[in-house]
Amino acid sequence: MFIGEAAKKSGASERAIRLYESMGLLAVARLGNYRVFSEADVEFIRLIKEGQSLGLHLSELKGLVDGENDFDWGKVLQLLEHKQYEIALQIKTLEAKSVRIAEYRQSIAQCDY
Protein backbone atom coordinates (compact mmCIF):
# COMPACT_ATOMS: atom_id res chain seq x y z
CA MET A 1 0.00 0.00 0.00
CA PHE A 2 1.11 3.57 -0.55
CA ILE A 3 1.47 6.33 2.03
CA GLY A 4 -2.12 7.61 1.77
CA GLU A 5 -3.60 4.24 2.65
CA ALA A 6 -1.00 3.68 5.37
CA ALA A 7 -1.95 7.05 6.85
CA LYS A 8 -5.65 6.16 6.88
CA LYS A 9 -5.07 2.75 8.43
CA SER A 10 -2.62 3.97 11.07
CA GLY A 11 -4.31 7.24 11.97
CA ALA A 12 -1.09 9.17 11.34
CA SER A 13 -0.84 11.95 8.78
CA GLU A 14 1.28 11.49 5.68
CA ARG A 15 3.51 14.26 6.98
CA ALA A 16 4.01 12.46 10.30
CA ILE A 17 4.88 9.23 8.51
CA ARG A 18 7.47 11.06 6.40
CA LEU A 19 8.89 12.56 9.60
CA TYR A 20 9.16 9.13 11.24
CA GLU A 21 11.03 7.89 8.19
CA SER A 22 13.36 10.90 8.00
CA MET A 23 14.21 10.49 11.71
CA GLY A 24 15.13 6.85 11.23
CA LEU A 25 12.19 5.60 13.28
CA LEU A 26 10.57 3.87 10.34
CA ALA A 27 12.18 1.95 7.49
CA VAL A 28 9.92 1.64 4.46
CA ALA A 29 10.41 -0.37 1.28
CA ARG A 30 10.51 1.58 -1.95
CA LEU A 31 9.24 0.84 -5.41
CA GLY A 32 10.92 3.45 -7.59
CA ASN A 33 10.06 6.80 -6.02
CA TYR A 34 7.12 5.40 -4.06
CA ARG A 35 7.08 4.22 -0.47
CA VAL A 36 5.41 0.84 -0.14
CA PHE A 37 3.98 0.02 3.29
CA SER A 38 3.17 -3.39 4.70
CA GLU A 39 0.62 -4.15 7.41
CA ALA A 40 3.58 -4.54 9.79
CA ASP A 41 4.69 -0.99 8.91
CA VAL A 42 1.19 0.29 9.67
CA GLU A 43 1.21 -1.49 13.04
CA PHE A 44 4.63 0.01 13.82
CA ILE A 45 3.28 3.49 13.00
CA ARG A 46 0.40 2.82 15.41
CA LEU A 47 2.93 1.88 18.11
CA ILE A 48 4.81 5.14 17.51
CA LYS A 49 1.55 7.09 17.84
CA GLU A 50 0.64 5.20 21.02
CA GLY A 51 4.04 6.05 22.49
CA GLN A 52 3.45 9.70 21.68
CA SER A 53 0.01 9.56 23.31
CA LEU A 54 1.74 8.35 26.50
CA GLY A 55 3.98 11.41 26.48
CA LEU A 56 7.04 9.86 24.86
CA HIS A 57 8.99 12.09 22.50
CA LEU A 58 9.97 10.91 19.04
CA SER A 59 13.63 11.27 20.01
CA GLU A 60 13.02 8.90 22.94
CA LEU A 61 11.25 6.43 20.68
CA LYS A 62 14.11 6.59 18.18
CA GLY A 63 16.46 5.37 20.91
CA LEU A 64 14.27 2.30 21.32
CA VAL A 65 14.34 1.15 17.69
CA ASP A 66 16.11 -2.17 17.27
CA GLY A 67 16.56 -3.07 13.64
CA GLU A 68 13.96 -2.41 10.99
CA ASN A 69 10.60 -1.39 12.43
CA ASP A 70 10.96 -3.12 15.76
CA PHE A 71 11.65 -1.96 19.28
CA ASP A 72 14.13 -3.19 21.86
CA TRP A 73 11.40 -4.19 24.28
CA GLY A 74 13.75 -4.25 27.27
CA LYS A 75 14.54 -0.59 26.64
CA VAL A 76 10.85 0.12 26.11
CA LEU A 77 10.09 -1.34 29.54
CA GLN A 78 12.80 0.79 31.18
CA LEU A 79 11.54 3.95 29.49
CA LEU A 80 7.94 3.22 30.48
CA GLU A 81 8.98 2.67 34.09
CA HIS A 82 10.82 6.01 34.04
CA LYS A 83 7.84 7.76 32.43
CA GLN A 84 5.48 6.28 35.03
CA TYR A 85 7.78 7.60 37.80
CA GLU A 86 7.78 11.07 36.21
CA ILE A 87 3.98 11.03 36.01
CA ALA A 88 3.71 10.00 39.67
CA LEU A 89 5.88 13.00 40.60
CA GLN A 90 3.71 15.29 38.49
CA ILE A 91 0.59 13.95 40.21
CA LYS A 92 2.09 14.68 43.64
CA THR A 93 3.01 18.19 42.54
CA LEU A 94 -0.48 18.81 41.18
CA GLU A 95 -2.10 17.46 44.35
CA ALA A 96 0.03 19.84 46.44
CA LYS A 97 -0.98 22.75 44.21
CA SER A 98 -4.63 21.75 44.52
CA VAL A 99 -4.36 21.81 48.33
CA ARG A 100 -2.76 25.27 48.21
CA ILE A 101 -5.48 26.55 45.89
CA ALA A 102 -8.18 25.21 48.23
CA GLU A 103 -6.48 26.98 51.15
CA TYR A 104 -6.34 30.27 49.22
CA ARG A 105 -9.98 29.94 48.20
CA GLN A 106 -11.01 29.31 51.79
CA SER A 107 -8.95 32.25 53.02
CA ILE A 108 -10.37 34.59 50.38
CA ALA A 109 -13.94 33.41 51.02
CA GLN A 110 -13.57 34.49 54.66
CA CYS A 111 -12.60 38.02 53.64
CA ASP A 112 -14.97 40.85 52.93
CA TYR A 113 -14.45 41.59 49.28
N, CA, C and O atoms as a printed pandas DataFrame, in Angstrom:
     atom_number atom_name residue_name chain_id  residue_number  x_coord  y_coord  z_coord
0              1         N          MET        A               1    0.854   -1.174    0.000
1              2        CA          MET        A               1    0.000    0.000    0.000
2              3         C          MET        A               1    0.895    1.230    0.000
3              4         O          MET        A               1    2.044    1.179    0.438
4              5         N          PHE        A               2    0.356    2.328   -0.494
5              6        CA          PHE        A               2    1.112    3.569   -0.547
6              7         C          PHE        A               2    0.825    4.405    0.704
7              8         O          PHE        A               2    0.023    4.017    1.554
8              9         N          ILE        A               3    1.487    5.545    0.798
9             10        CA          ILE        A               3    1.473    6.334    2.034
10            11         C          ILE        A               3    0.065    6.806    2.417
11            12         O          ILE        A               3   -0.257    6.854    3.604
12            13         N          GLY        A               4   -0.770    7.150    1.449
13            14        CA          GLY        A               4   -2.124    7.610    1.773
14            15         C          GLY        A               4   -2.934    6.555    2.498
15            16         O          GLY        A               4   -3.607    6.846    3.487
16            17         N          GLU        A               5   -2.866    5.338    2.006
17            18        CA          GLU        A               5   -3.604    4.245    2.649
18            19         C          GLU        A               5   -2.999    3.909    4.011
19            20         O          GLU        A               5   -3.721    3.631    4.969
20            21         N          ALA        A               6   -1.664    3.938    4.087
21            22        CA          ALA        A               6   -1.004    3.678    5.375
22            23         C          ALA        A               6   -1.404    4.732    6.400
23            24         O          ALA        A               6   -1.593    4.424    7.576
24            25         N          ALA        A               7   -1.530    5.972    5.949
25            26        CA          ALA        A               7   -1.947    7.053    6.846
26            27         C          ALA        A               7   -3.362    6.798    7.362
27            28         O          ALA        A               7   -3.626    6.937    8.556
28            29         N          LYS        A               8   -4.263    6.428    6.464
29            30        CA          LYS        A               8   -5.646    6.159    6.881
30            31         C          LYS        A               8   -5.718    5.001    7.868
31            32         O          LYS        A               8   -6.414    5.081    8.880
32            33         N          LYS        A               9   -5.000    3.931    7.570
33            34        CA          LYS        A               9   -5.066    2.746    8.428
34            35         C          LYS        A               9   -4.408    2.972    9.788
35            36         O          LYS        A               9   -4.854    2.420   10.794
36            37         N          SER        A              10   -3.356    3.777    9.819
37            38        CA          SER        A              10   -2.615    3.965   11.067
38            39         C          SER        A              10   -3.146    5.117   11.904
39            40         O          SER        A              10   -2.931    5.161   13.116
40            41         N          GLY        A              11   -3.843    6.055   11.258
41            42        CA          GLY        A              11   -4.308    7.239   11.969
42            43         C          GLY        A              11   -3.281    8.349   12.024
43            44         O          GLY        A              11   -3.523    9.388   12.638
44            45         N          ALA        A              12   -2.138    8.145   11.391
45            46        CA          ALA        A              12   -1.091    9.170   11.336
46            47         C          ALA        A              12   -1.225    9.937   10.026
47            48         O          ALA        A              12   -1.701    9.394    9.030
48            49         N          SER        A              13   -0.810   11.181   10.027
49            50        CA          SER        A              13   -0.839   11.945    8.784
50            51         C          SER        A              13    0.319   11.508    7.887
51            52         O          SER        A              13    1.299   10.928    8.354
52            53         N          GLU        A              14    0.188   11.792    6.609
53            54        CA          GLU        A              14    1.278   11.488    5.682
54            55         C          GLU        A              14    2.541   12.232    6.098
55            56         O          GLU        A              14    3.647   11.699    6.010
56            57         N          ARG        A              15    2.365   13.454    6.546
57            58        CA          ARG        A              15    3.508   14.264    6.984
58            59         C          ARG        A              15    4.210   13.616    8.181
59            60         O          ARG        A              15    5.439   13.574    8.240
60            61         N          ALA        A              16    3.424   13.117    9.128
61            62        CA          ALA        A              16    4.009   12.456   10.303
62            63         C          ALA        A              16    4.779   11.206    9.884
63            64         O          ALA        A              16    5.871   10.945   10.388
64            65         N          ILE        A              17    4.211   10.446    8.970
65            66        CA          ILE        A              17    4.881    9.227    8.509
66            67         C          ILE        A              17    6.207    9.572    7.844
67            68         O          ILE        A              17    7.209    8.892    8.064
68            69         N          ARG        A              18    6.215   10.625    7.033
69            70        CA          ARG        A              18    7.471   11.055    6.399
70            71         C          ARG        A              18    8.486   11.485    7.460
71            72         O          ARG        A              18    9.681   11.222    7.326
72            73         N          LEU        A              19    8.004   12.146    8.511
73            74        CA          LEU        A              19    8.891   12.555    9.599
74            75         C          LEU        A              19    9.490   11.335   10.289
75            76         O          LEU        A              19   10.695   11.292   10.535
76            77         N          TYR        A              20    8.661   10.347   10.602
77            78        CA          TYR        A              20    9.163    9.125   11.240
78            79         C          TYR        A              20   10.257    8.490   10.390
79            80         O          TYR        A              20   11.271    8.020   10.907
80            81         N          GLU        A              21   10.036    8.483    9.090
81            82        CA          GLU        A              21   11.026    7.889    8.187
82            83         C          GLU        A              21   12.305    8.724    8.161
83            84         O          GLU        A              21   13.404    8.171    8.220
84            85         N          SER        A              22   12.175   10.036    8.076
85            86        CA          SER        A              22   13.358   10.899    8.003
86            87         C          SER        A              22   14.179   10.850    9.287
87            88         O          SER        A              22   15.395   11.042    9.259
88            89         N          MET        A              23   13.510   10.589   10.424
89            90        CA          MET        A              23   14.212   10.494   11.710
90            91         C          MET        A              23   14.886    9.141   11.909
91            92         O          MET        A              23   15.686    8.975   12.829
92            93         N          GLY        A              24   14.569    8.186   11.061
93            94        CA          GLY        A              24   15.126    6.852   11.228
94            95         C          GLY        A              24   14.293    5.963   12.128
95            96         O          GLY        A              24   14.730    4.879   12.516
96            97         N          LEU        A              25   13.099    6.413   12.462
97            98        CA          LEU        A              25   12.191    5.602   13.279
98            99         C          LEU        A              25   11.539    4.496   12.466
99           100         O          LEU        A              25   11.228    3.427   12.991
100          101         N          LEU        A              26   11.338    4.753   11.204
101          102        CA          LEU        A              26   10.567    3.866   10.343
102          103         C          LEU        A              26   11.350    3.599    9.066
103          104         O          LEU        A              26   11.779    4.531    8.387
104          105         N          ALA        A              27   11.533    2.335    8.746
105          106        CA          ALA        A              27   12.175    1.947    7.486
106          107         C          ALA        A              27   11.094    1.404    6.561
107          108         O          ALA        A              27   10.380    0.463    6.905
108          109         N          VAL        A              28   10.985    2.008    5.386
109          110        CA          VAL        A              28    9.917    1.640    4.458
110          111         C          VAL        A              28   10.527    1.185    3.137
111          112         O          VAL        A              28   11.478    1.784    2.634
112          113         N          ALA        A              29    9.965    0.119    2.590
113          114        CA          ALA        A              29   10.411   -0.365    1.282
114          115         C          ALA        A              29   10.031    0.657    0.215
115          116         O          ALA        A              29    9.075    1.416    0.372
116          117         N          ARG        A              30   10.784    0.658   -0.848
117          118        CA          ARG        A              30   10.505    1.584   -1.949
118          119         C          ARG        A              30   10.329    0.812   -3.243
119          120         O          ARG        A              30   10.957   -0.220   -3.480
120          121         N          LEU        A              31    9.457    1.350   -4.059
121          122        CA          LEU        A              31    9.243    0.842   -5.406
122          123         C          LEU        A              31    9.405    2.053   -6.312
123          124         O          LEU        A              31    8.459    2.814   -6.518
124          125         N          GLY        A              32   10.605    2.227   -6.852
125          126        CA          GLY        A              32   10.915    3.449   -7.592
126          127         C          GLY        A              32   10.935    4.609   -6.619
127          128         O          GLY        A              32   11.662    4.583   -5.626
128          129         N          ASN        A              33   10.139    5.623   -6.902
129          130        CA          ASN        A              33   10.057    6.795   -6.020
130          131         C          ASN        A              33    8.959    6.679   -4.972
131          132         O          ASN        A              33    8.753    7.602   -4.185
132          133         N          TYR        A              34    8.261    5.566   -4.957
133          134        CA          TYR        A              34    7.120    5.396   -4.058
134          135         C          TYR        A              34    7.487    4.577   -2.825
135          136         O          TYR        A              34    8.223    3.593   -2.900
136          137         N          ARG        A              35    6.951    5.016   -1.687
137          138        CA          ARG        A              35    7.075    4.224   -0.466
138          139         C          ARG        A              35    5.996    3.148   -0.511
139          140         O          ARG        A              35    4.848    3.419   -0.864
140          141         N          VAL        A              36    6.372    1.938   -0.153
141          142        CA          VAL        A              36    5.413    0.835   -0.135
142          143         C          VAL        A              36    5.349    0.298    1.291
143          144         O          VAL        A              36    6.347   -0.182    1.828
144          145         N          PHE        A              37    4.175    0.383    1.895
145          146        CA          PHE        A              37    3.985    0.022    3.294
146          147         C          PHE        A              37    3.319   -1.339    3.420
147          148         O          PHE        A              37    2.408   -1.680    2.664
148          149         N          SER        A              38    3.789   -2.102    4.382
149          150        CA          SER        A              38    3.166   -3.386    4.704
150          151         C          SER        A              38    2.237   -3.188    5.901
151          152         O          SER        A              38    2.232   -2.126    6.525
152          153         N          GLU        A              39    1.462   -4.206    6.211
153          154        CA          GLU        A              39    0.617   -4.153    7.411
154          155         C          GLU        A              39    1.487   -4.017    8.661
155          156         O          GLU        A              39    1.102   -3.346    9.618
156          157         N          ALA        A              40    2.658   -4.654    8.649
157          158        CA          ALA        A              40    3.579   -4.542    9.792
158          159         C          ALA        A              40    4.051   -3.099    9.954
159          160         O          ALA        A              40    4.195   -2.621   11.079
160          161         N          ASP        A              41    4.295   -2.398    8.841
161          162        CA          ASP        A              41    4.687   -0.987    8.910
162          163         C          ASP        A              41    3.571   -0.156    9.539
163          164         O          ASP        A              41    3.825    0.716   10.370
164          165         N          VAL        A              42    2.343   -0.435    9.134
165          166        CA          VAL        A              42    1.188    0.294    9.673
166          167         C          VAL        A              42    1.082    0.054   11.180
167          168         O          VAL        A              42    0.831    0.990   11.940
168          169         N          GLU        A              43    1.268   -1.178   11.607
169          170        CA          GLU        A              43    1.212   -1.489   13.041
170          171         C          GLU        A              43    2.328   -0.766   13.793
171          172         O          GLU        A              43    2.115   -0.284   14.905
172          173         N          PHE        A              44    3.510   -0.688   13.193
173          174        CA          PHE        A              44    4.629    0.011   13.824
174          175         C          PHE        A              44    4.318    1.503   13.952
175          176         O          PHE        A              44    4.645    2.122   14.965
176          177         N          ILE        A              45    3.690    2.076   12.932
177          178        CA          ILE        A              45    3.283    3.487   12.997
178          179         C          ILE        A              45    2.283    3.681   14.136
179          180         O          ILE        A              45    2.356    4.672   14.863
180          181         N          ARG        A              46    1.360    2.751   14.293
181          182        CA          ARG        A              46    0.402    2.823   15.413
182          183         C          ARG        A              46    1.126    2.783   16.757
183          184         O          ARG        A              46    0.752    3.498   17.686
184          185         N          LEU        A              47    2.155    1.952   16.861
185          186        CA          LEU        A              47    2.932    1.883   18.105
186          187         C          LEU        A              47    3.628    3.211   18.385
187          188         O          LEU        A              47    3.673    3.665   19.529
188          189         N          ILE        A              48    4.166    3.828   17.348
189          190        CA          ILE        A              48    4.808    5.138   17.513
190          191         C          ILE        A              48    3.784    6.144   18.026
191          192         O          ILE        A              48    4.056    6.886   18.970
192          193         N          LYS        A              49    2.604    6.169   17.404
193          194        CA          LYS        A              49    1.553    7.093   17.839
194          195         C          LYS        A              49    1.114    6.815   19.276
195          196         O          LYS        A              49    0.858    7.748   20.038
196          197         N          GLU        A              50    1.026    5.551   19.644
197          198        CA          GLU        A              50    0.643    5.202   21.018
198          199         C          GLU        A              50    1.699    5.701   21.996
199          200         O          GLU        A              50    1.368    6.234   23.056
200          201         N          GLY        A              51    2.960    5.530   21.643
201          202        CA          GLY        A              51    4.036    6.049   22.489
202          203         C          GLY        A              51    3.917    7.548   22.677
203          204         O          GLY        A              51    4.087    8.061   23.783
204          205         N          GLN        A              52    3.622    8.250   21.586
205          206        CA          GLN        A              52    3.446    9.696   21.682
206          207         C          GLN        A              52    2.264   10.046   22.583
207          208         O          GLN        A              52    2.331   11.005   23.353
208          209         N          SER        A              53    1.189    9.275   22.490
209          210        CA          SER        A              53    0.010    9.564   23.315
210          211         C          SER        A              53    0.299    9.358   24.801
211          212         O          SER        A              53   -0.401    9.904   25.654
212          213         N          LEU        A              54    1.331    8.571   25.109
213          214        CA          LEU        A              54    1.735    8.352   26.500
214          215         C          LEU        A              54    2.738    9.398   26.975
215          216         O          LEU        A              54    3.205    9.348   28.112
216          217         N          GLY        A              55    3.064   10.342   26.101
217          218        CA          GLY        A              55    3.976   11.410   26.477
218          219         C          GLY        A              55    5.418   11.165   26.088
219          220         O          GLY        A              55    6.302   11.918   26.497
220          221         N          LEU        A              56    5.676   10.130   25.307
221          222        CA          LEU        A              56    7.040    9.862   24.861
222          223         C          LEU        A              56    7.348   10.741   23.653
223          224         O          LEU        A              56    6.501   10.937   22.781
224          225         N          HIS        A              57    8.558   11.260   23.614
225          226        CA          HIS        A              57    8.991   12.090   22.496
226          227         C          HIS        A              57    9.544   11.200   21.389
227          228         O          HIS        A              57   10.036   10.101   21.645
228          229         N          LEU        A              58    9.458   11.687   20.169
229          230        CA          LEU        A              58    9.972   10.910   19.041
230          231         C          LEU        A              58   11.450   10.587   19.223
231          232         O          LEU        A              58   11.901    9.502   18.857
232          233         N          SER        A              59   12.203   11.524   19.788
233          234        CA          SER        A              59   13.632   11.266   20.014
234          235         C          SER        A              59   13.828   10.123   21.007
235          236         O          SER        A              59   14.772    9.343   20.875
236          237         N          GLU        A              60   12.945   10.016   22.000
237          238        CA          GLU        A              60   13.019    8.899   22.941
238          239         C          GLU        A              60   12.682    7.586   22.238
239          240         O          GLU        A              60   13.337    6.566   22.450
240          241         N          LEU        A              61   11.658    7.631   21.407
241          242        CA          LEU        A              61   11.254    6.430   20.679
242          243         C          LEU        A              61   12.344    5.974   19.719
243          244         O          LEU        A              61   12.554    4.775   19.531
244          245         N          LYS        A              62   13.036    6.931   19.112
245          246        CA          LYS        A              62   14.114    6.587   18.179
246          247         C          LYS        A              62   15.189    5.777   18.887
247          248         O          LYS        A              62   15.756    4.856   18.300
248          249         N          GLY        A              63   15.473    6.105   20.132
249          250        CA          GLY        A              63   16.465    5.374   20.909
250          251         C          GLY        A              63   16.043    3.955   21.249
251          252         O          GLY        A              63   16.854    3.164   21.730
252          253         N          LEU        A              64   14.791    3.630   21.004
253          254        CA          LEU        A              64   14.270    2.298   21.318
254          255         C          LEU        A              64   14.224    1.377   20.105
255          256         O          LEU        A              64   14.000    0.174   20.239
256          257         N          VAL        A              65   14.438    1.949   18.914
257          258        CA          VAL        A              65   14.339    1.153   17.687
258          259         C          VAL        A              65   15.492    0.162   17.629
259          260         O          VAL        A              65   16.656    0.514   17.821
260          261         N          ASP        A              66   15.133   -1.079   17.359
261          262        CA          ASP        A              66   16.110   -2.168   17.273
262          263         C          ASP        A              66   15.919   -2.859   15.927
263          264         O          ASP        A              66   15.053   -3.722   15.782
264          265         N          GLY        A              67   16.717   -2.481   14.961
265          266        CA          GLY        A              67   16.557   -3.069   13.638
266          267         C          GLY        A              67   15.478   -2.358   12.859
267          268         O          GLY        A              67   15.109   -1.228   13.175
268          269         N          GLU        A              68   14.976   -3.021   11.845
269          270        CA          GLU        A              68   13.964   -2.407   10.992
270          271         C          GLU        A              68   12.577   -2.572   11.589
271          272         O          GLU        A              68   12.057   -3.681   11.706
272          273         N          ASN        A              69   11.994   -1.448   11.962
273          274        CA          ASN        A              69   10.605   -1.394   12.425
274          275         C          ASN        A              69   10.311   -2.360   13.565
275          276         O          ASN        A              69    9.316   -3.085   13.553
276          277         N          ASP        A              70   11.197   -2.349   14.539
277          278        CA          ASP        A              70   10.964   -3.122   15.759
278          279         C          ASP        A              70   11.607   -2.369   16.910
279          280         O          ASP        A              70   12.537   -1.588   16.711
280          281         N          PHE        A              71   11.115   -2.603   18.093
281          282        CA          PHE        A              71   11.647   -1.956   19.279
282          283         C          PHE        A              71   12.468   -2.943   20.089
283          284         O          PHE        A              71   12.240   -4.151   20.038
284          285         N          ASP        A              72   13.429   -2.411   20.839
285          286        CA          ASP        A              72   14.133   -3.185   21.856
286          287         C          ASP        A              72   13.210   -3.137   23.073
287          288         O          ASP        A              72   13.178   -2.145   23.802
288          289         N          TRP        A              73   12.466   -4.209   23.281
289          290        CA          TRP        A              73   11.395   -4.195   24.279
290          291         C          TRP        A              73   11.916   -4.063   25.703
291          292         O          TRP        A              73   11.194   -3.581   26.575
292          293         N          GLY        A              74   13.152   -4.480   25.960
293          294        CA          GLY        A              74   13.752   -4.252   27.274
294          295         C          GLY        A              74   13.924   -2.764   27.537
295          296         O          GLY        A              74   13.637   -2.280   28.632
296          297         N          LYS        A              75   14.395   -2.040   26.520
297          298        CA          LYS        A              75   14.544   -0.589   26.641
298          299         C          LYS        A              75   13.180    0.090   26.755
299          300         O          LYS        A              75   13.024    1.070   27.483
300          301         N          VAL        A              76   12.206   -0.436   26.034
301          302        CA          VAL        A              76   10.849    0.116   26.114
302          303         C          VAL        A              76   10.343    0.019   27.550
303          304         O          VAL        A              76    9.792    0.979   28.089
304          305         N          LEU        A              77   10.532   -1.138   28.160
305          306        CA          LEU        A              77   10.090   -1.343   29.538
306          307         C          LEU        A              77   10.763   -0.352   30.480
307          308         O          LEU        A              77   10.103    0.231   31.340
308          309         N          GLN        A              78   12.075   -0.156   30.325
309          310        CA          GLN        A              78   12.799    0.795   31.176
310          311         C          GLN        A              78   12.263    2.211   30.998
311          312         O          GLN        A              78   12.059    2.931   31.975
312          313         N          LEU        A              79   12.036    2.607   29.749
313          314        CA          LEU        A              79   11.538    3.953   29.494
314          315         C          LEU        A              79   10.135    4.137   30.068
315          316         O          LEU        A              79    9.826    5.188   30.630
316          317         N          LEU        A              80    9.289    3.121   29.928
317          318        CA          LEU        A              80    7.937    3.220   30.480
318          319         C          LEU        A              80    7.960    3.313   32.001
319          320         O          LEU        A              80    7.168    4.049   32.589
320          321         N          GLU        A              81    8.851    2.580   32.635
321          322        CA          GLU        A              81    8.984    2.672   34.093
322          323         C          GLU        A              81    9.399    4.083   34.493
323          324         O          GLU        A              81    8.867    4.649   35.447
324          325         N          HIS        A              82   10.357    4.647   33.752
325          326        CA          HIS        A              82   10.817    6.009   34.036
326          327         C          HIS        A              82    9.683    7.016   33.815
327          328         O          HIS        A              82    9.491    7.925   34.623
328          329         N          LYS        A              83    8.942    6.852   32.730
329          330        CA          LYS        A              83    7.835    7.761   32.426
330          331         C          LYS        A              83    6.759    7.672   33.508
331          332         O          LYS        A              83    6.188    8.688   33.906
332          333         N          GLN        A              84    6.485    6.458   33.979
333          334        CA          GLN        A              84    5.482    6.284   35.031
334          335         C          GLN        A              84    5.935    6.981   36.315
335          336         O          GLN        A              84    5.115    7.577   37.012
336          337         N          TYR        A              85    7.225    6.913   36.634
337          338        CA          TYR        A              85    7.778    7.595   37.802
338          339         C          TYR        A              85    7.605    9.109   37.647
339          340         O          TYR        A              85    7.185    9.786   38.586
340          341         N          GLU        A              86    7.930    9.640   36.458
341          342        CA          GLU        A              86    7.776   11.074   36.211
342          343         C          GLU        A              86    6.323   11.508   36.389
343          344         O          GLU        A              86    6.051   12.560   36.969
344          345         N          ILE        A              87    5.403   10.706   35.895
345          346        CA          ILE        A              87    3.981   11.032   36.009
346          347         C          ILE        A              87    3.549   11.019   37.472
347          348         O          ILE        A              87    2.772   11.875   37.896
348          349         N          ALA        A              88    4.044   10.058   38.243
349          350        CA          ALA        A              88    3.714    9.999   39.674
350          351         C          ALA        A              88    4.190   11.268   40.381
351          352         O          ALA        A              88    3.491   11.800   41.243
352          353         N          LEU        A              89    5.380   11.752   40.017
353          354        CA          LEU        A              89    5.879   13.001   40.602
354          355         C          LEU        A              89    4.999   14.182   40.204
355          356         O          LEU        A              89    4.700   15.046   41.028
356          357         N          GLN        A              90    4.588   14.214   38.948
357          358        CA          GLN        A              90    3.710   15.289   38.488
358          359         C          GLN        A              90    2.381   15.262   39.235
359          360         O          GLN        A              90    1.845   16.313   39.588
360          361         N          ILE        A              91    1.854   14.078   39.473
361          362        CA          ILE        A              91    0.591   13.953   40.209
362          363         C          ILE        A              91    0.752   14.511   41.618
363          364         O          ILE        A              91   -0.110   15.248   42.097
364          365         N          LYS        A              92    1.855   14.161   42.287
365          366        CA          LYS        A              92    2.089   14.684   43.641
366          367         C          LYS        A              92    2.186   16.199   43.631
367          368         O          LYS        A              92    1.634   16.865   44.507
368          369         N          THR        A              93    2.880   16.745   42.651
369          370        CA          THR        A              93    3.012   18.193   42.540
370          371         C          THR        A              93    1.654   18.841   42.319
371          372         O          THR        A              93    1.343   19.858   42.939
372          373         N          LEU        A              94    0.852   18.266   41.449
373          374        CA          LEU        A              94   -0.482   18.811   41.177
374          375         C          LEU        A              94   -1.392   18.703   42.395
375          376         O          LEU        A              94   -2.179   19.612   42.662
376          377         N          GLU        A              95   -1.293   17.604   43.132
377          378        CA          GLU        A              95   -2.095   17.463   44.347
378          379         C          GLU        A              95   -1.715   18.526   45.368
379          380         O          GLU        A              95   -2.587   19.092   46.027
380          381         N          ALA        A              96   -0.422   18.801   45.505
381          382        CA          ALA        A              96    0.027   19.837   46.440
382          383         C          ALA        A              96   -0.488   21.206   46.006
383          384         O          ALA        A              96   -0.904   22.005   46.845
384          385         N          LYS        A              97   -0.465   21.479   44.721
385          386        CA          LYS        A              97   -0.985   22.750   44.213
386          387         C          LYS        A              97   -2.483   22.851   44.467
387          388         O          LYS        A              97   -2.985   23.919   44.818
388          389         N          SER        A              98   -3.190   21.752   44.293
389          390        CA          SER        A              98   -4.628   21.747   44.525
390          391         C          SER        A              98   -4.944   22.074   45.980
391          392         O          SER        A              98   -5.880   22.823   46.260
392          393         N          VAL        A              99   -4.174   21.521   46.899
393          394        CA          VAL        A              99   -4.361   21.810   48.326
394          395         C          VAL        A              99   -4.122   23.292   48.584
395          396         O          VAL        A              99   -4.898   23.929   49.297
396          397         N          ARG        A             100   -3.056   23.847   48.012
397          398        CA          ARG        A             100   -2.758   25.269   48.210
398          399         C          ARG        A             100   -3.873   26.146   47.654
399          400         O          ARG        A             100   -4.259   27.136   48.275
400          401         N          ILE        A             101   -4.390   25.780   46.484
401          402        CA          ILE        A             101   -5.485   26.551   45.889
402          403         C          ILE        A             101   -6.714   26.502   46.791
403          404         O          ILE        A             101   -7.367   27.524   47.000
404          405         N          ALA        A             102   -7.034   25.335   47.324
405          406        CA          ALA        A             102   -8.183   25.211   48.232
406          407         C          ALA        A             102   -7.989   26.091   49.459
407          408         O          ALA        A             102   -8.935   26.725   49.926
408          409         N          GLU        A             103   -6.762   26.134   49.986
409          410        CA          GLU        A             103   -6.478   26.984   51.148
410          411         C          GLU        A             103   -6.668   28.455   50.806
411          412         O          GLU        A             103   -7.255   29.204   51.586
412          413         N          TYR        A             104   -6.173   28.873   49.636
413          414        CA          TYR        A             104   -6.340   30.268   49.217
414          415         C          TYR        A             104   -7.815   30.604   49.029
415          416         O          TYR        A             104   -8.269   31.675   49.434
416          417         N          ARG        A             105   -8.556   29.694   48.418
417          418        CA          ARG        A             105   -9.979   29.939   48.199
418          419         C          ARG        A             105  -10.700   30.105   49.532
419          420         O          ARG        A             105  -11.532   30.998   49.694
420          421         N          GLN        A             106  -10.371   29.232   50.485
421          422        CA          GLN        A             106  -11.011   29.306   51.794
422          423         C          GLN        A             106  -10.652   30.619   52.483
423          424         O          GLN        A             106  -11.511   31.265   53.084
424          425         N          SER        A             107   -9.403   31.007   52.399
425          426        CA          SER        A             107   -8.947   32.247   53.020
426          427         C          SER        A             107   -9.639   33.462   52.393
427          428         O          SER        A             107  -10.076   34.370   53.100
428          429         N          ILE        A             108   -9.732   33.467   51.078
429          430        CA          ILE        A             108  -10.368   34.585   50.379
430          431         C          ILE        A             108  -11.864   34.626   50.676
431          432         O          ILE        A             108  -12.436   35.705   50.829
432          433         N          ALA        A             109  -12.494   33.467   50.757
433          434        CA          ALA        A             109  -13.938   33.407   51.024
434          435         C          ALA        A             109  -14.273   33.997   52.388
435          436         O          ALA        A             109  -15.385   34.483   52.591
436          437         N          GLN        A             110  -13.339   33.962   53.316
437          438        CA          GLN        A             110  -13.568   34.489   54.659
438          439         C          GLN        A             110  -13.380   36.001   54.719
439          440         O          GLN        A             110  -13.734   36.633   55.715
440          441         N          CYS        A             111  -12.834   36.570   53.676
441          442        CA          CYS        A             111  -12.600   38.021   53.642
442          443         C          CYS        A             111  -13.850   38.741   53.143
443          444         O          CYS        A             111  -14.703   38.164   52.469
444          445         N          ASP        A             112  -13.925   40.009   53.494
445          446        CA          ASP        A             112  -14.973   40.854   52.931
446          447         C          ASP        A             112  -14.415   41.458   51.653
447          448         O          ASP        A             112  -13.504   42.286   51.689
448          449         N          TYR        A             113  -14.952   41.050   50.559
449          450        CA          TYR        A             113  -14.452   41.594   49.285
450          451         C          TYR        A             113  -15.533   42.227   48.479
451          452         O          TYR        A             113  -15.274   42.729   47.385
